[in-house]
Amino acid sequence: MKAAIETKRWNGPAEPHGGSLIDLAVPAEEAAEWRGRQKSLPTLALDGRSLADLEMLAMGGFSPLKGFMVKEDYDSVIDQMHLANGCVWTIPVTLATSREEAERFKVGQPIGLLDGTRLIAVLHLEEKFEADRSREAMGVYRTQETAHPGVGALYAKGEILLGGTVEVLDAPTHNDFLPYRLTPAQTRQIMDERGWKRVVGFQTRNPIHRAHEYLTKSALEIVDGLLLHPLVGATKADDIPASVRMQCYEVLMENYYPKNRVLLAVNPANMNYAGPREAVFHALIRKNFGCTHFIVGRDHAGVGSYYGPYDAQKIFDEFKPGEVGITPLFYENSFYCKPCEGMASQKTCPHTDADRVILSGTKVRELLSKKQLPPMEFSRPEVAKILMG
């Protein structure tokens, strides 16, 4: 069987993280051969979060990873924010299972990975090792409180981790957002065709409001194109559903952005709510999708009060120049200022909060529940109508 393919050539402006865009898909004849062996393979059914990780691995969104982490990389990422080979990486990508189920698997054997009952990948098991969940929680999330959604998800997983390279026979299936499910190779091809040399990526798990629009348009002033890249993997139960968020992006694309300078695609990865570490993680993913720049706003990937409002910007100073390989663009919280008669931030506006349209998420949800539109200075009316349902 073949090893992971490394695509040495790439389209688009940015070099993939680690220097190569990874492709884990096997040729059709090899996929058929593996399927013919399915009955003789030990198998593991993947949950939704593991399927999303596998999809990101398969398409090269997690380049330079070629599979689920072995212990050396796992430990190095937790303690040093680097893979064992020295490449920057900030969040472990692991495959967990229960202690009982792990007993069925032997190091050195191939394991079939299932989407339901469908064989979609093969893990070449190199290591089985104990997850150090308390150390991972503190290192990655800065807390061991299971009230933190990322920590809660971590402790809900099995205690044994299976590490090794992966061959992908078929990607997980989807029936939503199909026009927007673009691989890194595809986004790079589009960027290349459009002649974009400098591309900024924007991560969001929330509906896009005027503040987001302001940040992205400010960034567009200094680059050739914008990758609007909403995350559609697992999020908190009380987050706005991806289907609703995508309608918001579509209406803004139709009415408020120059179509030839913006590319809308979905990011199938999970949300970890890891604050500073996830800001770097999100930047690396967008680097693989072809971006040269990445927007990092206030409390990027944060939740509750676990992180300081600008910790996600400060973490980039912990790396050597050029080590991350993508330029972060730091923005403060933005708002509409009535005296300024436009969008602004603390950096540009001399007025007080009394002059600014600043609404909490709780207040916005309260207005929407009463079928009241938030002020247009906060949200475009087209977006607010979608959110009201």
N, C-alpha and C positions, 0 to 999 in steps of 0.2 A: 504494500500500500504506500501511497505517496506521503511525503511529509508536507507540512504547511507550505503553501506557495507564498513567496515574497515577491510582490510586484515592484521591480526595481525602477520602473519608469512610472511617472505619474503626470496627470494633467493638473492644471490649476497652479496657483501662485506659491503655496507653502509646501515645504518638505514634510512628509508624514513624521510623526513622532518616532524616534529611533531610526529614521532614514528610509524605511520601507513600508509600503502600504500592504498589510497582511491580508491574504485571501485564503480562507480555510476550506473553500468548497472543493470537493473532489469531482473528477470527470464523471459523466453519467454512467459509463460502464463500471467504474469502481463503486459507485453508489449502488448499482444493481447487484454487484457481487456482495456487498455488505448486507443488503436486504435479504439476499438468499441465505445468509448465515444467521439471520436474526434469531431463529429458534434455538441456536446453539450458544448464543451470547447471553451472559448475565446482563440484565437491563436495569435502568433507573429512570423512573418517570420524573420529569422536571416540573417544578411549580412555575407560576407566572414570572417570578423574579429571576429564576435561573434561566428560563427561556429567553427573557430579555437580555441577560448577560451573554447567553450563547449567540443571540442574533448580533449583538455588538461585536463579539469576537469574530464571528463568521465574516462579516462585511469589512472588517478592518477598522471599525470605529474605536476599538481598544488597542490599535497598533501601538507598541510592538508585541503585545501579548499573542501567543499562539495557542493558548488554552487556559485552563484554570490553574491558579498559582500553586506551586510547590512550596514547601515550608520555608526554604531559604528566601524566596521572594516575599512570602507572606510576612515573615519576621522583619525583613528589611523595610518593607513598605510601612508597617506599623511604627517602627522605631526611627527610621531615617528618611521616610518619604521618597525613597528611591528603590528601584528594583535591585537585586543582588549585583547586576552588571553595571550599576551606577546611573541608569536612566531614571529620570524623575518620574515618580508615580506615587499617588497620595492615598488611594483607597484600594483595599484588597478586593480582588475579583476571584472568588472562591466558589467551589461546589460543595455544599454541605449535605450530609445525610445522617441518619440516626446510627448509633453505635451498633444496634442489632443488624440493620441493613448493611452496614459497612463490612460486617463479617462475611458477607457473600462474595466480596470482591477481593481478588488477589493482585498484588503488585505485579506488573508486567503483562497483565491480560487486557484485552480490549473490552470495554463496557459500552453497551448500546444505550444511548440517551433518547428518551421517548418524549414526544409531544402527544399526550394521551396514550394511544397504543401504536402510534406511528413512529418508526425509527427515523430520526432526523440527523443523528450525529453519533460518532464513536469517540469515546475518551480512551486514550492509551494511558492507563493508570501507572504513574511513576511513583506516587507516594500516597499513603494514607497517614494522616496525622491529626492530633487533637487540636481543635480550635481553642485559642486562648481568648475567650470572649471578653473577659474583664479587661485584659490588656488592650485588646482591639477597641473596645468601647472608649476607654480613656484616651488612647492614642489618636483615634480617628474622630471621635465625637466629643471628647473632653468631658464626658460624663458617663456614669454607669446607670443613670436613671432610666428605667424602661418606659417612663412617660415620654421620653424623647423618641420620636417615631423611628429613627434610624437604629437606635439601640434596641427598641422593642422588636424590630424586624430581625436584628442580629440574634437576639436571645430566642427568637421563635424558630430559628433554623437548627438543624442537627448539629451535634457536637463533634462529628468527625468530618474532616475535609479531604476531598479526593483531588489530587493534583496531577496534571499531565496535559500533553498536547491533544488537540481535538481535530478530527476530520468531520466536515459537515456535508451531509448528503442532501439535505433540503432545509431551507430556512423555515422558521416557525410561520404558520399561516396567519393571515390577517384578512379581514373583510372591510376594514375602515381606512380612511386616509390614503387610499391606494395611489392617487396621483402624487402624493407628497412623500411616499416611502422611498426616498432616494439614498443609495449607498454613497460612501465617501468617493468612490470612483465616479459615480454619476454626478455628484455635485461639483467635483473637480472638472469634469468634462464640460459642464455648463459654464462654469467660471472661465475656463479656457476659451470656449467659443465666444463668450461675451467680452473677452479681452481684459478681464479683471486681474490686476496685479496686486492690489491691496484690498482685502476683503475683511470686514468686521463681522463677527458672530455675536448673536444675542440669544441668551438662554432665558427661558421663562417657563414657569409652571402655572402662572396665573393669567387671567384675562388681561389683554394689553390695554392699558389706560393712557391718558395723555402724557403722564410722566414717562412711561416707556417709549411712547412715540417721540417725545422730545429727546431722550437719550439716543435713540437709534438715528434720528435725523441729524443730531449734532455730530455723531460719529460719521455719518455719510458725507459730511462736508470735507472730510480728510481722507476718504478711501474711495475706491471705485465701485464697491458693491457691498450689500448687506445680506448675510445669511440669517433670516429670521427662523429660528430653530427650536420651536416649542417641544418640550419633553412630554411624551405620551405613554411612558412606562408607568410603573406603580407609583402612586402618590398617596398622601393622607386621605382618609375617608371623607374629610370635610373640604378637600380642595375641589374647585370647580371641575366637572368632568371634561376630559380632553375634547369630546365631541362639541361641547359648547364653546370651549376656548378656540377651537379651530374655526368656528363660524365667525368669531370676533376677528381673528387674523385675516380671514378672507375678505370681510367687509372693509377692513382698513386697507388691505392691498388694493381693493377695487377703487377706493375713493380718495385715499390720502397719501399713497406712496407712488413714486415713479416706477412703473412696472419693469422697466429695463435695468433698474439698478437694485432690485430686491429679488431674492430667491427665497421662497417659502418651502420648507421641508420639515419633516418631523424627526425627532430624536427618540428612538424606541427605548432608550435606557431608563432604568429605575431612578427615582429620586431618593437620595439618602439623607438629606437635611443635615449634611456634615459641615455646613458653614465654610470656614476658611479652606479646609482640605478639599471640599467639593468644588469650590471656585477654581482651584488649580485643575482638578479633575475635569471640570467642564471645559476649561480652556484647552486642555490636551485633546479632548474629543473633537472640539471645533477645529483645532489644528489638523487633525486627521481628515476632517471634512473639507479642508482647503483654506481655512481662514488664516490670515496673517495677524489679525487683531481680535481682541475679545473684550466685550463690555463687562465690567464688574461694578455693580452699583452698591447701594447701601444694603447691608445684611444679606449679601448674596448667599442663597441656599441655606439661610438660617431658619430657625424655628424657635418660638418662645423667646426666652431671654438667655439662651445658652451661650451666645456669642456677642461680642461688642459690635456696634453698628458698622464699623469699618475694619474689623479683623480680617475679613475676606480680601481686603486690599493689602493689608500689612503683610500677609503671609508670603506674597510674591517677593518681598525683600529678603526672605530666608534662602533664596536660591541664587546661585552665581549668575552673572550677566549672560544671557543667551541660553541658559540651561533649560528653561521651559520652552523656549523656541517660538513663542507667540507673544505679541505685544499687548499687555493688558491696558485698557483704557478705563481709568477710575472716574466715577461720577458720584457726586453727593445726591442726597434726596432732592428731587425736583418737585415743583408745584406751580400753580398759576398764581401770579401776583397781580392784584387789581391795580395798584398804582403804576406798576411797570407795564401793565396791559399785555402780558404774555407769560410764557413759561420761563422759569428761572430756577436757580438754586442758591444756596447760601453763598456760593462763590461770586454770584453775579447780582444778587438782589440786596439792597440796603434796608429793606422794610421789615416789619415785625410779623409774627404769626397772625396777628389780627387782620393783616392785609392779604393773607394768603389763603387759597382754597386747598386745605389739607384735610382729607377724610380718612379715618381708620377703616380697615377691612370690615370691622364689626358694624360701623355706621353705614357703609355701602350696602352690606347685606340686609340691614334693617330697612333702608330705603327701598331696595329691590323687592323685599318681602311684602311691602305695602304698595307695590306697583307704582312707586314714585321714581322718576328718573333722577339720578345724581346730576349735579350741575354740569353743564357742558364743559366748564373749565376743568373738570376732573375726568370725565369720560365722554367720548363721542356719543351722541344720541343713538346712532346705529348700533354701537356696542352695548349700550345700556338696555336697549330694547331686546337684544338677544339674551342678555343675562336675566331679564325679567321673565323670559319664556313665553 
